Amino acid sequence: MTRHRNGLDWRHGVSGVSDGSRQAAYRHVCWRYDDRPALHDRVRTFLLEGLALGERIWYVTAEPDPVADRLREEPLIRDALRRGAARIVPLGSAYAHDHVVDPDDQVRAYATATADALAAGHTGLRVAADATALVRTPAQRDAFARYEHLIDRYMRVRPMSAMCAYDRRLLGDEAIAELACLHPDSNADDVLFRLYADTPGDGHAALVGELDASNHELFRAALDRADPRPAGGRLVVEASDLRFIDHRNLIHLRDHARARGAVAVLRASRSAATRVAELLDLPGLDVEVAR
């Protein structure tokens, strides 16, 4: 499989394919949009990819929504709607959008939907959701950011993929950055780092990009919200694609692990990130050079 800066190349790779058969791909994408026609084009492409892989597809939205109307006119999606391989799902049916989402309950709901898709003969579940209405307030974003990390962990081991869309006109770039940084991939290129679930067995979280004075508060908030948990007294962060991390962010990582009774382990390549960590020699932070 083609490697990518975030572990898997979500544009080309299909997880687990070794015999040419269709299987569900791991993808978890944050999509920032400015107009609904552009959102339609992205959602259509994302969902049609899922149909080609044999997945059940959902578009979750607060209707009325012209994107949903146009999707219903797409011949392949119209046919999939008729035979139960596709659904246009009202936002209130998929999420508790009138108040703060419960992260654990939401993951359980999608786990049930994924199991239903598999039982119906599909290879998995693929969801494109316009989640703008779910993250309007700071309290909503706190809970939804936690959910984003938990569902990312779930998708690493089960055949579900998702595209989370957010309207920049209503939310603004700063609010979207709080969510984009918790996705393996995003079109919000101004968000310089990503913290997301790692492949099981490789670590408890993955970290890519650059961490410096400009985004250390965002990183601290992302750690608090994602709340990656240690095992055996170690919180392992896979950071082989981390280009730079400064002392502030290293301390955030160390303190997060220490508050959970663990040592933070930064598993990085021989890079500027590793050199900064080694020079500081922080108690409670170990550096492992990835081979």
C-alpha positions in Angstrom: 0.0 0.0 0.0 1.2 3.5 -0.8 2.4 5.3 2.3 1.4 8.9 3.0 2.3 11.5 5.5 -0.6 10.5 7.7 0.0 6.7 7.5 -2.4 5.7 4.7 -2.8 7.3 1.4 -6.6 7.9 1.5 -6.7 9.0 -2.1 -5.4 5.7 -3.5 -5.0 3.0 -0.8 -7.7 0.5 0.0 -7.1 -1.1 3.4 -6.7 -4.8 3.3 -6.8 -5.4 -0.4 -4.6 -8.3 -1.4 -6.6 -10.3 -3.8 -8.1 -7.7 -6.1 -11.5 -7.8 -4.4 -13.4 -4.8 -3.3 -13.1 -3.9 0.4 -13.8 -0.8 2.5 -11.1 1.8 2.6 -10.0 3.7 5.7 -10.6 7.4 5.1 -11.4 10.2 7.6 -11.4 13.6 6.0 -12.2 17.1 7.3 -13.6 19.2 4.5 -13.9 23.0 4.9 -16.2 24.6 2.4 -17.4 28.0 1.3 -20.3 27.2 -0.9 -22.7 24.4 -1.3 -22.0 23.7 -5.1 -18.4 22.9 -4.2 -19.6 20.8 -1.2 -21.9 18.8 -3.6 -19.0 18.0 -5.9 -16.8 16.8 -3.1 -19.6 14.7 -1.4 -20.6 13.2 -4.7 -17.1 12.1 -5.5 -16.6 10.7 -1.9 -19.9 8.7 -2.0 -19.5 7.4 -5.5 -16.1 6.0 -4.5 -17.8 4.2 -1.7 -20.4 2.7 -4.0 -17.6 1.4 -6.3 -16.1 -0.3 -3.2 -19.4 -2.0 -2.3 -20.0 0.2 0.7 -23.4 1.5 2.0 -23.3 5.3 1.7 -25.0 8.0 3.8 -25.2 11.7 3.3 -26.2 13.3 6.7 -27.5 16.8 6.5 -30.0 19.3 8.0 -32.6 19.5 5.2 -33.8 21.2 3.2 -30.4 21.0 1.4 -29.7 21.6 -2.3 -26.8 19.2 -2.0 -29.2 16.4 -1.0 -31.5 17.3 -3.8 -28.8 17.1 -6.4 -27.5 13.8 -5.0 -31.0 12.3 -5.4 -30.7 13.2 -9.1 -27.4 11.4 -9.6 -28.3 8.2 -11.5 -26.0 5.9 -9.5 -27.0 7.3 -6.2 -30.7 7.3 -7.1 -30.4 3.6 -7.9 -28.5 3.0 -4.7 -31.3 4.9 -2.7 -33.9 2.6 -4.3 -32.2 -0.6 -3.4 -31.1 0.5 0.1 -27.4 0.9 -0.6 -27.7 4.7 0.0 -29.5 6.9 2.4 -30.1 10.7 2.9 -30.2 10.9 6.6 -31.6 13.9 8.6 -29.0 15.3 10.9 -31.3 14.8 13.9 -31.6 11.1 13.2 -27.9 10.6 13.1 -26.8 12.9 15.9 -28.3 14.6 18.9 -27.8 18.0 17.3 -30.1 20.0 19.6 -27.5 19.8 22.4 -24.0 18.5 23.0 -23.1 15.2 21.3 -22.3 12.3 23.6 -19.0 11.0 22.1 -19.3 7.4 23.3 -23.0 7.1 22.4 -22.3 8.5 18.9 -19.5 6.0 18.2 -21.9 3.2 19.3 -24.5 4.5 17.0 -22.2 4.3 14.0 -20.9 0.9 15.1 -24.4 -0.3 14.9 -24.9 1.3 11.5 -21.7 -0.3 10.2 -22.7 -3.7 11.5 -26.1 -3.3 9.8 -24.3 -2.5 6.5 -22.1 -5.6 6.8 -25.1 -7.8 7.6 -26.8 -6.5 4.4 -23.9 -7.6 2.3 -22.0 -4.3 2.0 -18.2 -4.0 2.5 -18.7 -1.3 5.1 -20.3 2.1 5.7 -19.2 5.5 4.3 -20.7 8.7 5.7 -20.5 12.2 4.4 -21.9 14.6 7.0 -22.4 18.3 7.0 -21.6 18.7 10.8 -21.7 22.5 10.9 -24.8 22.6 13.1 -23.2 20.3 15.6 -20.2 22.5 16.4 -21.6 26.1 16.7 -20.7 26.6 20.4 -17.5 25.9 22.3 -19.3 23.2 24.4 -20.4 21.5 21.2 -16.9 21.6 19.7 -15.4 20.2 22.9 -17.6 17.2 22.8 -17.5 16.8 19.0 -13.7 17.0 18.9 -13.6 14.1 21.5 -16.0 12.2 19.3 -13.9 12.8 16.2 -10.9 11.1 17.9 -13.0 8.2 19.1 -14.6 7.5 15.8 -11.2 7.8 14.1 -10.0 5.0 16.5 -13.1 3.0 15.6 -12.5 3.4 11.8 -8.9 2.2 12.1 -10.2 -1.3 13.0 -13.7 -1.4 11.4 -14.9 -0.8 7.9 -16.3 2.7 8.2 -15.1 5.9 6.5 -16.2 9.5 6.9 -16.0 12.9 5.5 -16.9 15.7 8.0 -17.9 18.9 6.3 -17.9 22.3 8.0 -19.1 25.7 6.6 -16.4 28.3 7.0 -18.9 31.1 6.5 -20.8 30.1 9.6 -18.0 28.8 11.8 -14.8 30.7 10.8 -11.3 29.3 10.4 -10.4 29.2 14.1 -13.3 27.0 15.0 -12.7 24.7 12.1 -9.0 24.4 13.0 -10.1 22.9 16.3 -11.6 20.0 14.4 -9.4 19.8 11.3 -6.3 19.1 13.5 -8.0 15.9 14.7 -8.4 14.4 11.2 -5.8 12.3 9.3 -6.5 14.5 6.3 -8.1 17.8 5.5 -8.2 20.6 2.9 -7.5 23.1 5.7 -3.9 23.5 4.7 -3.3 26.3 7.1 -3.7 23.9 10.0 0.0 22.9 10.4 -0.4 19.7 12.5 -2.6 16.6 12.8 -3.2 14.5 15.9 -5.2 11.4 15.2 -5.6 7.7 16.0 -2.8 5.5 15.1 -2.9 2.0 13.5 -3.4 -0.4 16.4 -0.1 -1.8 17.7 1.9 1.2 16.4 1.0 3.7 19.2 -1.8 5.4 21.0 -1.9 8.4 18.7 -0.1 9.7 15.6 1.3 13.2 15.2 2.4 14.9 11.9 3.3 18.3 10.7 4.8 21.2 12.6 4.3 22.4 16.2 5.6 25.8 17.3 4.6 28.9 19.2 1.8 29.7 16.7 -0.2 26.6 17.4 0.8 25.3 20.9 -2.5 26.3 22.4 -4.4 24.5 19.7 -2.2 21.4 20.3 -2.9 21.5 24.0 -6.6 21.7 23.4 -6.4 18.9 20.9 -4.6 16.7 23.4 -7.2 17.5 26.1 -10.1 16.7 23.8 -8.7 13.6 22.1 -7.4 12.4 25.4 -5.2 9.5 24.1 -4.9 7.0 26.9 -1.6 5.3 27.9 -1.1 1.6 28.3 1.5 -0.1 30.6 2.6 3.3 31.9 3.5 4.6 28.4 1.7 7.0 26.1 3.2 6.3 22.7 2.9 8.9 20.0 4.0 7.8 16.5 5.7 10.9 15.1 7.9 9.6 12.3 6.4 12.3 9.9 6.6 15.1 12.5 8.8 17.8 11.0 9.3 20.1 14.0 8.1 20.4 17.6 9.2 23.1 20.0 9.7 23.0 23.8 6.2 24.3 24.6 4.5 21.4 22.7 6.8 18.8 24.2 5.9 20.0 27.6 2.2 19.8 26.7 2.7 16.2 25.6 4.7 15.3 28.7 2.2 16.9 31.0 -0.7 15.2 29.3 0.9 11.8 29.9 2.0 12.7 33.4 -1.5 13.6 34.5 -2.5 10.1 33.5 0.3 8.4 35.4 2.4 7.7 32.3 5.6 8.5 30.5 5.2 10.2 27.1 7.1 8.4 24.4 7.7 10.3 21.2 8.6 7.8 18.4 10.1 10.0 15.7 12.6 9.8 12.9 16.1 11.3 13.3 14.9 14.9 12.7 14.6 18.3 14.2 11.7 17.0 16.3 13.9 14.4 17.8 16.9 16.7 18.4 14.8 19.3 20.2 13.4 16.6 22.5 16.8 15.1 23.2 18.3 18.5 23.9 15.6 19.4 26.5 15.9 16.0 28.2 12.5 16.5 29.9 11.8 14.1 32.8 8.7 12.1 31.8 9.4 12.3 28.1 11.3 9.6 26.2 12.4 9.7 22.6 12.5 6.6 20.5 14.1 7.0 17.1 12.0 5.2 14.5 13.9 2.8 12.2 
